[in-house]
Amino acid sequence: MKLHFLGLFAVLFGLAVASIEASELASTAPADLGAAVFKLSALDGTGKVTGGSAVLVAPGKLLTTCHVIREAELIQVHRGDAKLTAKPDFVDIEHDLCVLSAPDLLDSVPAEFAMPGDLKVGDEVLAVGYPRGGKLALSKGRLKALHRYGAVRVLQVSAPFDHGQSGGALFDNSGRLVGITAFKTVSGGDFHFALAFDGINEAVLTRHAAAPDSARHKTAFWERSRHAQPIFLRAASLEADRDWQALLGVAQEWTASDATNSASWLALWRALSSLKREPDAALALVRAVALNHR
């Protein structure tokens, strides 16, 4: 199964999620939650327009996903009838995080960042963006797992998001920015991912941030073929496909190489449970719960 434009992964516990229009934000989250989130359109050389979202993270600086804007010759961010031109300022295609410069937003108030260690598995999160180029919308869910890919933390969440919300905001329940919504599996379920770059604060505050070496990459890590993806995405794809025998092999490899990650043991538990190996599954679940509550 190929990852598709927006996401993936496993469940720690069941959760019902609801999609809420922006007009209802005040009753469920901080009233100004969408103030720093903009609709984005990227026009390429053929005249094709790709829609997405972007988050104001510093005066005049927007954070979005590179896969939305990498082919663009013209980038605009807009809210209502106002359309503002933006240009790439920091490009990291491999990790799928790009910073845009938008001088017209120098006087606008950016989103407040959460500290990297503040978010824990099980915490409530809120995804905010512009699905399919429509109205600003919010969805609620929880953080299901935390992964690491180089300089980026990959957050697997149950808060659903759709096309057009790539580059949108993922907030904690205090309205602080914890990540940028990025990708999901086409199969649905709790297989949605957001990205957080620990060094992004320093980068966006630099007037002309230097692009990292990964700017030479043409695709993001999650767009690669399955066997070239990080192991947590390989496991997620197999779980989404319900290929339990293959997942068992990957989960065993994952727990051997990353034994302190509760997500690896949850993947093993899910595979063993689905294969009716209940005693082994119970041991894997005990290990996952113990790690998650350390």
Backbone as CSV, one residue per row, in Angstrom:
resi,resn,N_x,N_y,N_z,CA_x,CA_y,CA_z,C_x,C_y,C_z
1,MET,0.836,-1.197,0.000,0.000,0.000,0.000,0.868,1.243,0.000
2,LYS,0.588,2.169,-0.880,1.393,3.387,-0.985,0.780,4.496,-0.158
3,LEU,1.623,5.206,0.560,1.153,6.377,1.291,0.680,7.408,0.294
4,HIS,-0.357,8.137,0.637,-0.985,9.018,-0.327,-1.200,10.410,0.234
5,PHE,-0.475,11.367,-0.193,-0.585,12.814,0.033,-0.837,13.272,1.441
6,LEU,-1.570,12.600,2.203,-1.817,13.000,3.601,-1.838,11.783,4.547
7,GLY,-1.335,10.644,4.940,-1.130,9.735,5.996,-1.086,8.318,6.423
8,LEU,-1.046,7.707,7.793,-0.826,6.340,8.361,-1.062,6.074,9.880
9,PHE,-1.070,4.837,10.607,-0.547,4.067,11.775,-1.494,3.394,12.785
10,ALA,-1.025,2.878,13.961,-1.699,1.973,14.903,-2.492,2.669,15.981
11,VAL,-3.277,1.905,16.783,-4.091,2.513,17.824,-3.660,2.057,19.200
12,LEU,-3.667,2.962,20.155,-3.412,2.609,21.552,-4.721,2.296,22.246
13,PHE,-5.748,3.081,21.944,-7.077,2.784,22.441,-8.070,3.451,21.510
14,GLY,-9.310,2.956,21.498,-10.316,3.478,20.585,-10.743,4.886,20.946
15,LEU,-11.107,5.650,19.919,-11.528,7.032,20.146,-12.437,7.472,19.028
16,ALA,-13.590,8.034,19.382,-14.452,8.633,18.375,-13.987,10.055,18.149
17,VAL,-13.887,10.466,16.872,-13.461,11.820,16.543,-14.549,12.497,15.744
18,ALA,-14.609,13.832,15.877,-15.637,14.595,15.186,-15.009,15.741,14.439
19,SER,-15.494,15.983,13.224,-15.040,17.130,12.450,-15.984,18.288,12.717
20,ILE,-15.415,19.457,13.007,-16.198,20.610,13.444,-15.872,21.808,12.581
21,GLU,-16.864,22.526,12.106,-16.623,23.719,11.315,-16.022,24.821,12.176
22,ALA,-15.299,25.740,11.529,-14.599,26.798,12.255,-15.534,27.654,13.086
23,SER,-16.790,27.778,12.668,-17.745,28.591,13.415,-18.032,28.014,14.786
24,GLU,-17.694,26.724,14.973,-17.959,26.073,16.249,-16.713,25.999,17.122
25,LEU,-15.598,26.560,16.682,-14.352,26.446,17.430,-14.460,26.987,18.845
26,ALA,-15.193,28.081,19.017,-15.215,28.764,20.312,-15.751,27.874,21.422
27,SER,-16.630,26.948,21.072,-17.222,26.105,22.102,-16.364,24.896,22.442
28,THR,-15.315,24.626,21.643,-14.531,23.418,21.844,-13.047,23.672,22.038
29,ALA,-12.573,24.885,21.789,-11.147,25.178,21.828,-10.967,26.677,22.005
30,PRO,-9.728,27.125,22.238,-9.500,28.566,22.336,-10.095,29.313,21.152
31,ALA,-10.701,30.466,21.423,-11.483,31.164,20.409,-10.669,31.563,19.191
32,ASP,-9.369,31.826,19.359,-8.548,32.294,18.248,-7.709,31.179,17.640
33,LEU,-8.138,29.933,17.774,-7.328,28.791,17.365,-6.961,28.846,15.885
34,GLY,-7.854,29.348,15.040,-7.580,29.384,13.608,-6.948,30.669,13.127
35,ALA,-6.629,31.589,14.035,-6.149,32.907,13.617,-4.822,32.838,12.878
36,ALA,-3.974,31.884,13.197,-2.661,31.791,12.571,-2.617,30.800,11.414
37,VAL,-3.768,30.234,11.037,-3.821,29.215,9.987,-4.411,29.831,8.714
38,PHE,-3.692,29.674,7.595,-4.087,30.286,6.334,-4.323,29.225,5.268
39,LYS,-5.230,29.516,4.359,-5.402,28.702,3.161,-4.243,29.007,2.216
40,LEU,-3.754,27.984,1.522,-2.614,28.145,0.628,-2.956,27.601,-0.751
41,SER,-2.500,28.274,-1.788,-2.624,27.761,-3.155,-1.277,27.886,-3.844
42,ALA,-0.895,26.839,-4.572,0.399,26.786,-5.248,0.156,26.529,-6.730
43,LEU,0.578,27.466,-7.575,0.383,27.379,-9.026,1.687,26.938,-9.676
44,ASP,1.647,25.815,-10.441,2.871,25.355,-11.104,2.939,25.873,-12.540
45,GLY,3.959,25.454,-13.260,4.185,25.974,-14.599,3.162,25.545,-15.625
46,THR,2.380,24.512,-15.329,1.355,24.043,-16.262,0.000,24.687,-16.004
47,GLY,-0.087,25.505,-14.966,-1.354,26.124,-14.595,-2.134,25.351,-13.564
48,LYS,-1.593,24.207,-13.119,-2.260,23.406,-12.090,-2.125,24.077,-10.729
49,VAL,-3.216,24.110,-9.984,-3.215,24.696,-8.652,-3.355,23.583,-7.610
50,THR,-2.427,23.547,-6.670,-2.486,22.610,-5.551,-2.870,23.371,-4.295
51,GLY,-3.879,22.860,-3.590,-4.342,23.523,-2.375,-3.721,22.931,-1.137
52,GLY,-3.562,23.755,-0.132,-3.029,23.299,1.142,-3.325,24.311,2.227
53,SER,-2.605,24.227,3.313,-2.738,25.143,4.438,-1.337,25.543,4.890
54,ALA,-1.266,26.595,5.683,0.015,27.061,6.218,-0.237,27.731,7.558
55,VAL,0.777,27.718,8.420,0.631,28.258,9.773,1.657,29.364,9.986
56,LEU,1.194,30.495,10.484,2.095,31.600,10.810,2.831,31.246,12.102
57,VAL,4.162,31.108,12.005,4.946,30.663,13.156,5.909,31.730,13.664
58,ALA,6.037,32.821,12.943,6.831,33.982,13.347,6.343,35.138,12.479
59,PRO,6.584,36.386,12.863,6.130,37.504,12.025,6.646,37.371,10.594
60,GLY,5.719,37.298,9.638,6.084,37.184,8.234,6.580,35.828,7.797
61,LYS,6.489,34.792,8.659,6.991,33.456,8.346,5.886,32.414,8.530
62,LEU,5.682,31.610,7.499,4.674,30.557,7.515,5.348,29.199,7.375
63,LEU,4.829,28.221,8.087,5.319,26.851,7.995,4.277,26.021,7.265
64,THR,4.712,25.213,6.303,3.808,24.342,5.567,4.559,23.074,5.182
65,THR,3.905,22.158,4.481,4.551,20.950,3.991,5.113,21.207,2.593
66,CYS,6.316,20.719,2.342,6.964,20.972,1.056,6.238,20.304,-0.111
67,HIS,5.569,19.182,0.117,4.952,18.501,-1.018,3.819,19.316,-1.636
68,VAL,3.315,20.307,-0.917,2.274,21.178,-1.468,2.866,22.229,-2.397
69,ILE,4.076,22.717,-2.090,4.592,23.895,-2.797,5.863,23.627,-3.620
70,ARG,6.368,22.385,-3.647,7.687,22.162,-4.252,7.724,22.413,-5.758
71,GLU,6.589,22.293,-6.470,6.554,22.544,-7.908,6.019,23.937,-8.238
72,ALA,5.771,24.744,-7.233,5.059,26.005,-7.437,5.942,27.087,-8.060
73,GLU,5.343,27.847,-8.970,5.955,29.066,-9.478,5.330,30.299,-8.829
74,LEU,4.136,30.124,-8.290,3.470,31.199,-7.571,2.782,30.599,-6.348
75,ILE,3.056,31.162,-5.172,2.435,30.703,-3.925,1.651,31.857,-3.330
76,GLN,0.402,31.595,-2.990,-0.423,32.607,-2.340,-1.048,32.013,-1.090
77,VAL,-1.142,32.831,-0.051,-1.901,32.462,1.138,-3.055,33.440,1.253
78,HIS,-4.179,32.935,1.663,-5.342,33.809,1.700,-6.319,33.393,2.783
79,ARG,-7.069,34.380,3.186,-8.166,34.185,4.123,-9.254,35.157,3.687
80,GLY,-10.438,34.623,3.399,-11.493,35.476,2.863,-11.108,35.962,1.473
81,ASP,-11.251,37.249,1.195,-10.936,37.803,-0.119,-9.486,38.250,-0.240
82,ALA,-8.749,38.266,0.867,-7.363,38.742,0.839,-6.427,37.637,0.351
83,LYS,-5.598,37.962,-0.666,-4.611,37.024,-1.186,-3.228,37.665,-1.099
84,LEU,-2.300,36.957,-0.449,-0.960,37.482,-0.225,0.066,36.552,-0.857
85,THR,1.086,37.128,-1.465,2.135,36.326,-2.093,3.155,35.881,-1.049
86,ALA,3.585,34.634,-1.165,4.603,34.079,-0.273,5.687,33.412,-1.110
87,LYS,6.899,33.354,-0.559,8.020,32.739,-1.264,8.766,31.791,-0.325
88,PRO,9.325,30.707,-0.881,10.083,29.771,-0.038,11.306,30.441,0.578
89,ASP,11.524,30.154,1.858,12.640,30.747,2.581,13.524,29.672,3.216
90,PHE,12.947,28.512,3.486,13.653,27.390,4.105,13.014,26.131,3.555
91,VAL,13.793,25.282,2.887,13.245,24.118,2.186,13.908,22.841,2.692
92,ASP,13.107,21.916,3.185,13.597,20.614,3.633,12.634,19.561,3.088
93,ILE,12.826,19.214,1.820,11.880,18.330,1.141,11.885,16.940,1.754
94,GLU,13.034,16.432,2.143,13.094,15.083,2.715,12.210,14.967,3.941
95,HIS,12.254,15.961,4.817,11.432,15.936,6.031,10.074,16.594,5.823
96,ASP,9.832,17.135,4.619,8.536,17.687,4.213,8.134,18.927,5.009
97,LEU,9.105,19.744,5.399,8.811,20.984,6.109,9.456,22.159,5.382
98,CYS,8.647,23.145,5.020,9.126,24.333,4.326,8.634,25.585,5.038
99,VAL,9.482,26.598,5.072,9.127,27.900,5.626,8.955,28.873,4.473
100,LEU,7.874,29.635,4.514,7.583,30.648,3.502,7.737,32.034,4.110
101,SER,8.218,32.947,3.304,8.303,34.339,3.716,7.105,35.096,3.147
102,ALA,6.377,35.801,4.012,5.199,36.576,3.622,5.275,37.937,4.302
103,PRO,5.948,38.909,3.680,6.155,40.219,4.311,4.873,40.921,4.735
104,ASP,3.760,40.640,4.056,2.499,41.293,4.415,1.962,40.827,5.759
105,LEU,2.566,39.794,6.320,2.101,39.256,7.606,3.059,39.586,8.753
106,LEU,3.919,40.574,8.539,4.880,40.948,9.583,4.210,41.443,10.855
107,ASP,3.008,42.008,10.729,2.311,42.540,11.900,1.268,41.568,12.460
108,SER,1.189,40.381,11.881,0.205,39.399,12.343,0.768,38.579,13.507
109,VAL,-0.126,38.053,14.317,0.273,37.316,15.520,0.467,35.837,15.179
110,PRO,1.666,35.289,15.402,1.917,33.878,15.074,1.355,32.934,16.125
111,ALA,1.319,31.658,15.764,0.906,30.624,16.711,1.956,30.486,17.810
112,GLU,1.510,30.078,18.977,2.416,29.822,20.101,2.876,28.370,20.043
113,PHE,4.184,28.146,20.125,4.728,26.795,20.103,4.642,26.148,21.483
114,ALA,4.337,24.844,21.492,4.511,24.039,22.702,5.962,23.583,22.774
115,MET,6.446,23.277,23.951,7.777,22.713,24.100,7.754,21.256,23.639
116,PRO,8.843,20.761,23.041,8.851,19.401,22.490,8.424,18.324,23.467
117,GLY,8.777,18.448,24.753,8.461,17.399,25.710,7.090,17.506,26.339
118,ASP,6.318,18.531,25.956,5.024,18.753,26.601,3.960,17.752,26.166
119,LEU,4.045,17.258,24.947,3.000,16.385,24.405,3.316,14.925,24.714
120,LYS,2.323,14.214,25.251,2.479,12.816,25.609,1.458,11.959,24.866
121,VAL,1.806,10.700,24.658,0.862,9.770,24.035,-0.430,9.739,24.850
122,GLY,-1.561,9.857,24.171,-2.866,9.904,24.820,-3.412,11.303,24.965
123,ASP,-2.574,12.334,24.824,-3.042,13.716,24.950,-3.977,14.086,23.794
124,GLU,-4.925,14.973,24.098,-5.839,15.447,23.065,-5.118,16.411,22.134
125,VAL,-5.431,16.305,20.839,-4.874,17.214,19.841,-6.004,17.700,18.937
126,LEU,-5.762,18.841,18.287,-6.751,19.476,17.423,-6.092,19.813,16.094
127,ALA,-6.626,19.296,14.998,-6.099,19.572,13.668,-6.941,20.670,13.020
128,VAL,-6.275,21.737,12.542,-6.972,22.889,11.980,-6.401,23.187,10.595
129,GLY,-7.266,23.312,9.611,-6.824,23.624,8.251,-8.001,23.818,7.325
130,TYR,-7.711,23.820,6.033,-8.719,24.105,5.014,-8.924,22.887,4.115
131,PRO,-9.800,21.960,4.507,-9.994,20.750,3.701,-10.574,21.063,2.331
132,ARG,-9.891,20.547,1.279,-10.345,20.666,-0.105,-10.624,22.107,-0.518
133,GLY,-9.845,23.027,0.042,-9.986,24.422,-0.325,-11.233,25.085,0.193
134,GLY,-11.922,24.437,1.140,-13.174,24.978,1.664,-12.971,25.847,2.888
135,LYS,-13.921,25.761,3.816,-13.870,26.574,5.031,-12.874,26.000,6.042
136,LEU,-12.397,26.891,6.893,-11.540,26.459,7.979,-12.300,25.452,8.845
137,ALA,-11.650,24.340,9.153,-12.306,23.281,9.916,-11.357,22.724,10.963
138,LEU,-11.920,22.150,11.999,-11.176,21.555,13.100,-11.627,20.124,13.319
139,SER,-10.695,19.238,13.639,-11.045,17.883,14.056,-10.291,17.555,15.332
140,LYS,-10.912,16.751,16.167,-10.344,16.406,17.469,-9.903,14.950,17.488
141,GLY,-8.866,14.678,18.225,-8.401,13.316,18.384,-7.359,13.256,19.484
142,ARG,-6.523,12.220,19.440,-5.473,12.067,20.443,-4.161,11.663,19.774
143,LEU,-3.078,11.939,20.471,-1.775,11.494,20.008,-1.674,9.990,20.253
144,LYS,-1.459,9.237,19.192,-1.414,7.779,19.301,0.001,7.239,19.444
145,ALA,0.974,7.955,18.842,2.362,7.498,18.930,3.298,8.633,18.531
146,LEU,4.517,8.561,19.039,5.580,9.519,18.710,6.743,8.751,18.098
147,HIS,7.216,9.263,16.943,8.342,8.632,16.277,9.394,9.697,15.978
148,ARG,10.537,9.244,15.542,11.616,10.159,15.182,12.143,9.780,13.803
149,TYR,12.272,10.793,12.933,12.964,10.595,11.670,13.942,11.754,11.503
150,GLY,15.214,11.513,11.814,16.211,12.565,11.759,15.848,13.707,12.698
151,ALA,15.833,14.917,12.154,15.544,16.101,12.962,14.061,16.291,13.224
152,VAL,13.238,15.417,12.680,11.788,15.590,12.750,11.162,14.578,13.701
153,ARG,10.238,15.068,14.523,9.366,14.180,15.283,8.110,13.945,14.460
154,VAL,7.728,12.680,14.313,6.539,12.313,13.542,5.447,11.932,14.535
155,LEU,4.338,12.651,14.477,3.249,12.462,15.427,2.104,11.724,14.740
156,GLN,1.791,10.541,15.232,0.642,9.811,14.695,-0.577,10.125,15.542
157,VAL,-1.634,10.585,14.889,-2.796,11.079,15.621,-4.074,10.454,15.083
158,SER,-5.104,10.492,15.915,-6.420,10.024,15.469,-7.290,11.167,14.976
159,ALA,-6.827,12.418,15.108,-7.581,13.559,14.589,-7.536,13.512,13.066
160,PRO,-8.676,13.349,12.389,-8.653,13.194,10.934,-8.459,14.524,10.214
161,PHE,-7.827,14.467,9.043,-7.740,15.636,8.185,-7.747,15.174,6.737
162,ASP,-8.028,16.096,5.824,-8.300,15.732,4.439,-7.378,16.500,3.509
163,HIS,-7.501,16.244,2.203,-6.758,16.994,1.203,-7.003,18.485,1.413
164,GLY,-5.964,19.261,1.290,-6.064,20.701,1.537,-5.639,21.081,2.936
165,GLN,-5.578,20.104,3.823,-5.127,20.391,5.188,-3.654,20.068,5.405
166,SER,-2.978,19.565,4.366,-1.530,19.414,4.484,-0.920,20.784,4.732
167,GLY,-0.074,20.876,5.744,0.501,22.168,6.113,-0.315,22.913,7.140
168,GLY,-1.430,22.344,7.560,-2.252,22.961,8.595,-1.667,22.727,9.975
169,ALA,-2.362,23.207,10.981,-1.835,23.183,12.346,-2.354,21.994,13.137
170,LEU,-1.486,21.447,13.968,-1.888,20.494,14.995,-1.592,21.156,16.330
171,PHE,-2.661,21.424,17.098,-2.543,22.105,18.386,-2.769,21.127,19.526
172,ASP,-2.215,21.443,20.697,-2.615,20.718,21.896,-3.890,21.355,22.434
173,ASN,-4.430,20.828,23.534,-5.721,21.334,24.012,-5.615,22.688,24.694
174,SER,-4.397,23.238,24.751,-4.221,24.608,25.237,-4.051,25.594,24.086
175,GLY,-4.154,25.094,22.857,-4.023,25.961,21.696,-2.594,26.258,21.292
176,ARG,-1.639,25.435,21.745,-0.236,25.626,21.370,0.113,24.698,20.205
177,LEU,0.918,25.193,19.280,1.274,24.437,18.083,2.239,23.315,18.434
178,VAL,1.875,22.086,18.057,2.747,20.939,18.311,3.250,20.300,17.028
179,GLY,2.644,20.632,15.894,3.072,20.032,14.640,2.286,20.570,13.462
180,ILE,2.661,20.093,12.280,2.034,20.471,11.025,1.417,19.222,10.410
181,THR,0.126,19.249,10.121,-0.531,18.083,9.536,0.076,17.794,8.159
182,ALA,0.332,16.514,7.872,1.139,16.212,6.689,0.575,15.137,5.773
183,PHE,0.317,13.913,6.281,-0.070,12.833,5.375,-0.879,11.778,6.119
184,LYS,-1.532,10.913,5.344,-2.350,9.845,5.908,-2.423,8.693,4.922
185,THR,-2.983,7.557,5.357,-3.221,6.455,4.441,-4.559,6.659,3.754
186,VAL,-4.686,6.107,2.556,-5.949,6.202,1.838,-7.013,5.310,2.467
187,SER,-6.594,4.403,3.369,-7.549,3.463,3.960,-8.337,4.053,5.116
188,GLY,-7.962,5.250,5.559,-8.680,5.867,6.675,-8.215,5.325,8.011
189,GLY,-9.066,5.435,9.016,-8.702,4.979,10.350,-7.770,5.949,11.042
190,ASP,-7.102,5.475,12.092,-6.209,6.307,12.895,-4.810,6.371,12.279
191,PHE,-4.737,6.628,11.010,-3.474,6.619,10.293,-3.182,7.996,9.716
192,HIS,-3.127,8.994,10.603,-2.853,10.372,10.230,-1.573,10.828,10.921
193,PHE,-0.739,11.606,10.169,0.560,11.989,10.688,0.804,13.485,10.573
194,ALA,1.416,14.018,11.596,1.864,15.410,11.610,3.365,15.422,11.841
195,LEU,4.003,16.544,11.512,5.450,16.671,11.593,5.835,17.823,12.498
196,ALA,6.869,17.629,13.292,7.392,18.689,14.151,8.905,18.666,14.074
197,PHE,9.502,19.812,13.749,10.945,19.933,13.603,11.478,20.692,14.818
198,ASP,12.294,20.038,15.627,12.744,20.639,16.878,13.524,21.937,16.664
199,GLY,14.206,22.054,15.514,15.008,23.236,15.273,14.307,24.319,14.494
200,ILE,12.997,24.173,14.246,12.315,25.099,13.340,12.201,26.499,13.924
201,ASN,12.113,26.625,15.230,12.004,27.969,15.813,13.193,28.839,15.436
202,GLU,14.381,28.305,15.627,15.581,29.064,15.299,15.642,29.369,13.811
203,ALA,15.252,28.408,12.979,15.334,28.585,11.536,14.423,29.701,11.044
204,VAL,13.176,29.719,11.534,12.228,30.698,11.006,12.506,32.099,11.518
205,LEU,13.237,32.218,12.605,13.560,33.544,13.122,14.782,34.149,12.438
206,THR,15.456,33.350,11.613,16.580,33.849,10.838,16.043,34.463,9.559
207,ARG,16.478,35.642,9.233,15.903,36.356,8.087,16.031,35.560,6.791
208,HIS,17.189,34.979,6.558,17.378,34.150,5.375,17.946,32.813,5.833
209,ALA,17.073,31.915,6.193,17.505,30.622,6.732,18.162,29.787,5.646
210,ALA,19.252,29.127,5.989,19.933,28.264,5.029,19.174,26.953,4.883
211,ALA,19.023,26.501,3.648,18.339,25.234,3.402,19.255,24.079,3.771
212,PRO,18.736,23.039,4.435,19.568,21.888,4.796,19.912,21.053,3.568
213,ASP,20.835,20.113,3.732,21.240,19.258,2.619,20.073,18.502,2.021
214,SER,19.063,18.184,2.857,17.930,17.399,2.364,17.089,18.164,1.362
215,ALA,17.384,19.467,1.141,16.677,20.216,0.091,16.963,19.609,-1.274
216,ARG,18.039,18.828,-1.390,18.366,18.199,-2.666,17.429,17.049,-2.986
217,HIS,16.725,16.545,-2.000,15.804,15.434,-2.216,14.588,15.896,-3.013
218,LYS,14.046,14.990,-3.800,12.885,15.309,-4.625,11.581,14.854,-3.989
219,THR,11.677,13.953,-3.020,10.488,13.424,-2.367,10.685,13.380,-0.863
220,ALA,9.583,13.386,-0.151,9.617,13.273,1.302,9.826,11.813,1.705
221,PHE,10.264,11.606,2.937,10.550,10.255,3.423,9.340,9.351,3.340
222,TRP,8.140,9.906,3.528,6.941,9.071,3.541,6.438,8.746,2.134
223,GLU,6.975,9.407,1.111,6.572,9.157,-0.269,7.372,8.043,-0.929
224,ARG,8.389,7.550,-0.284,9.225,6.515,-0.864,8.488,5.178,-0.930
225,SER,9.069,4.238,-1.657,8.488,2.900,-1.695,8.485,2.328,-0.282
226,ARG,7.614,1.391,-0.044,7.432,0.897,1.319,8.732,0.426,1.945
227,HIS,9.539,-0.320,1.211,10.750,-0.899,1.803,11.801,0.161,2.107
228,ALA,11.644,1.349,1.522,12.604,2.433,1.780,12.110,3.390,2.857
229,GLN,10.931,3.134,3.400,10.374,3.997,4.439,10.912,3.611,5.821
230,PRO,10.837,4.519,6.782,11.184,4.152,8.160,10.323,2.988,8.639
231,ILE,10.830,2.229,9.577,10.143,1.004,9.986,8.760,1.280,10.563
232,PHE,8.560,2.420,11.232,7.239,2.690,11.803,6.197,2.918,10.719
233,LEU,6.607,3.435,9.554,5.671,3.587,8.447,5.428,2.259,7.735
234,ARG,6.450,1.432,7.659,6.253,0.094,7.096,5.240,-0.679,7.930
235,ALA,5.371,-0.577,9.240,4.423,-1.254,10.129,3.025,-0.689,9.959
236,ALA,2.937,0.611,9.813,1.636,1.256,9.663,0.941,0.813,8.384
237,SER,1.697,0.738,7.289,1.109,0.310,6.021,0.576,-1.118,6.115
238,LEU,1.346,-1.985,6.754,0.912,-3.375,6.893,-0.310,-3.480,7.790
239,GLU,-0.354,-2.675,8.828,-1.537,-2.696,9.690,-2.755,-2.183,8.948
240,ALA,-2.570,-1.119,8.171,-3.687,-0.596,7.384,-4.173,-1.629,6.372
241,ASP,-3.239,-2.430,5.839,-3.594,-3.497,4.894,-4.141,-4.740,5.598
242,ARG,-4.048,-4.776,6.927,-4.457,-5.931,7.720,-3.659,-7.179,7.334
243,ASP,-2.399,-6.975,6.991,-1.492,-8.075,6.669,-0.754,-8.437,7.950
244,TRP,-1.410,-9.233,8.779,-0.924,-9.469,10.130,0.356,-10.292,10.175
245,GLN,0.499,-11.255,9.272,1.700,-12.075,9.283,2.920,-11.237,8.922
246,ALA,2.787,-10.407,7.913,3.906,-9.536,7.540,4.177,-8.509,8.638
247,LEU,3.102,-7.998,9.262,3.281,-7.048,10.351,4.029,-7.689,11.512
248,LEU,3.760,-8.965,11.781,4.455,-9.652,12.865,5.963,-9.613,12.649
249,GLY,6.399,-9.896,11.420,7.829,-9.879,11.143,8.433,-8.495,11.314
250,VAL,7.749,-7.459,10.816,8.248,-6.096,10.929,8.240,-5.645,12.392
251,ALA,7.182,-6.004,13.124,7.097,-5.606,14.529,8.178,-6.271,15.361
252,GLN,8.492,-7.510,15.057,9.575,-8.185,15.778,10.918,-7.506,15.496
253,GLU,11.119,-7.111,14.241,12.334,-6.365,13.889,12.363,-5.018,14.611
254,TRP,11.206,-4.384,14.685,11.107,-3.057,15.304,11.377,-3.125,16.807
255,THR,10.774,-4.093,17.503,11.000,-4.205,18.942,12.448,-4.556,19.256
256,ALA,13.095,-5.304,18.357,14.505,-5.658,18.567,15.414,-4.442,18.416
257,SER,15.054,-3.548,17.490,15.914,-2.390,17.223,15.538,-1.167,18.045
258,ASP,14.312,-1.123,18.574,13.832,0.046,19.316,12.944,-0.424,20.464
259,ALA,13.548,-1.115,21.402,12.790,-1.787,22.460,12.165,-0.836,23.455
260,THR,12.575,0.429,23.477,12.020,1.376,24.451,10.887,2.220,23.876
261,ASN,10.489,1.925,22.653,9.387,2.652,22.011,8.099,1.849,22.187
262,SER,7.140,2.403,22.910,5.896,1.662,23.154,5.162,1.329,21.859
263,ALA,5.322,2.166,20.837,4.629,1.925,19.568,5.078,0.626,18.917
264,SER,6.345,0.269,19.087,6.828,-0.978,18.491,6.150,-2.183,19.143
265,TRP,5.966,-2.112,20.453,5.309,-3.213,21.169,3.809,-3.243,20.887
266,LEU,3.221,-2.087,20.649,1.805,-2.064,20.268,1.591,-2.698,18.898
267,ALA,2.528,-2.451,17.981,2.433,-3.084,16.667,2.548,-4.599,16.797
268,LEU,3.451,-5.045,17.670,3.606,-6.486,17.907,2.348,-7.055,18.541
269,TRP,1.792,-6.335,19.509,0.546,-6.784,20.153,-0.583,-6.913,19.137
270,ARG,-0.729,-5.902,18.275,-1.800,-5.942,17.276,-1.640,-7.135,16.338
271,ALA,-0.419,-7.425,15.894,-0.187,-8.554,15.001,-0.472,-9.878,15.706
272,LEU,0.046,-10.035,16.904,-0.148,-11.287,17.639,-1.626,-11.512,17.977
273,SER,-2.317,-10.444,18.384,-3.748,-10.573,18.695,-4.537,-11.013,17.476
274,SER,-4.229,-10.408,16.341,-4.962,-10.724,15.115,-4.654,-12.128,14.620
275,LEU,-3.486,-12.649,14.996,-3.118,-14.021,14.631,-3.538,-15.028,15.706
276,LYS,-4.311,-14.557,16.714,-4.860,-15.399,17.783,-3.775,-16.006,18.679
277,ARG,-2.662,-15.314,18.801,-1.601,-15.764,19.704,-1.716,-14.948,20.994
278,GLU,-2.759,-15.237,21.735,-3.146,-14.386,22.858,-2.115,-14.292,23.990
279,PRO,-1.488,-15.390,24.442,-0.502,-15.243,25.529,0.656,-14.320,25.142
280,ASP,1.181,-14.495,23.921,2.275,-13.632,23.462,1.794,-12.193,23.295
281,ALA,0.565,-12.031,22.815,0.002,-10.690,22.635,-0.124,-9.971,23.969
282,ALA,-0.550,-10.697,25.002,-0.711,-10.096,26.322,0.625,-9.590,26.853
283,LEU,1.691,-10.342,26.635,3.013,-9.923,27.097,3.462,-8.652,26.368
284,ALA,3.192,-8.589,25.057,3.562,-7.404,24.283,2.796,-6.179,24.765
285,LEU,1.514,-6.382,25.081,0.702,-5.256,25.545,1.176,-4.760,26.911
286,VAL,1.522,-5.666,27.800,2.037,-5.274,29.110,3.303,-4.437,28.943
287,ARG,4.171,-4.851,28.025,5.413,-4.102,27.780,5.087,-2.697,27.238
288,ALA,4.134,-2.619,26.315,3.760,-1.319,25.732,3.194,-0.382,26.784
289,VAL,2.307,-0.892,27.620,1.677,-0.059,28.650,2.719,0.425,29.659
290,ALA,3.631,-0.464,30.037,4.676,-0.086,30.992,5.559,1.032,30.423
291,LEU,5.920,0.933,29.165,6.742,1.963,28.526,5.987,3.279,28.402
292,ASN,4.716,3.176,28.115,3.912,4.384,27.917,3.682,5.155,29.212
293,HIS,3.808,4.485,30.344,3.554,5.116,31.628,4.824,5.355,32.441
294,ARG,5.966,5.288,31.794,7.221,5.536,32.510,7.315,7.016,32.887
